[in-house]
């Protein structure tokens, strides 16, 4: 992915988490057929979500997800990006997640979920 696109996604995520309505957030990857991983976060208390980027291959989606999570880990501790992050992001834990049955197809998306 191009650095410009990565930075646009980072700035979008920063704008979302800066909202007073966001108490904590998580960055994740999902894929169509259906958006199966998305549902897990809904069941675990994340009541809102937005797709940051879609129509990605599994590799590009996981790259973007890892980039955003690393930016959270490296963020200034006084910023909302750090203070509102899920504990796994603060600890620098990156989980590869499940393998897609169609990794080369552009059916993957990166999202931010929050409560």
N, C-alpha and C positions, 0 to 999 in steps of 0.2 A: 504494500500500500504506500502511496505517496505521503510524504511528511505533511504536506498541506492538508490532505484529507484527515490524517490522524489528528492534527491540531484543531481542525474544525469540530471533529467529534468530541475532543477534550473540552473545548470551549462550550459546546452545547451541554455536555454533562455538568460542567461547573455552573452554568446558568440554572439548570434544573435543581441541583442540590443547594443552591444559594437561597431558594425559596423558603419562607418561614413554614410552609406546609410540609416540608420534608424533614422528618425526624431522623431517619436512617435510610440508607440506600444500598443496593447491591447491583453490580454489573454482571450480566450473564450472556450466554449464547443460547440460541434456540434454532430450530429448523422447522420448516413447513412439513406437512405430512404427518400429523399436524404440528403446531407449535407446542410440542409435548413438554419441554422443560419449563416453559412459561407457567404452566398450571401449578407446578410444584411451589413456586414462590407465592402464588396467590393463596394456596393452602397454608402457607407458613407466615401469613400476616402481612405480606406486601400487597397493599390494596390498589396501588397505582403503578403503571409502567408505561414506558414509551420506547419505541424502536429508534435507536440512534442510527443504525445503518442496516440495510437489508440487501438482498440479491447478491450475497457473498458466497464464496466457496467455504467449506469448513475451515480450511487453512487460514484464509483471510479473516474470517470471523473470529477464530481463536487468537490470531495475531492481534487484532484490534482489541479484543477483550483483555488480553494480557497487557497490552500497552496501557490501556486505561487503568487497569488495576495497579500497574507499576507507578503510574502518575499519582495515584492516590497514596500509595506507600511512601513516595518521595515528596509529597506535598508538605508545605509549611503547616506545622501542627496547630496554628491559630486559624486556619482557613476552614470554611464549611466542608470543603472537599475532604479534609482529614477528620474533622470532628464528627461529621455525620456518617462516615463510612462504616460499613459492616466490619466487625472485628477481624474477619479473615483478610480483608484488604489491608487493614492496619498492620497485620502481622506479616504481610508479604506472601501470604499463602495463595498460590495459584493452582487451581484444580483443572486438569484438562477436560474433565467431563466425559460424557459418553461419546462414543464414535457414531458418526452419522452413517446410515446405510448408503447414502449417496454423497460422499465427501467432495467430489469434483463438480457437482451441480450447484448452481447459484440459488440455493434454497435456504440459506442460513442468514441469521440476523443477530445483531448485538443490541441488547436492551439495558435500560436502567429501570429497576423496580424500587419502589420506596413506600414507606408508611410515615 
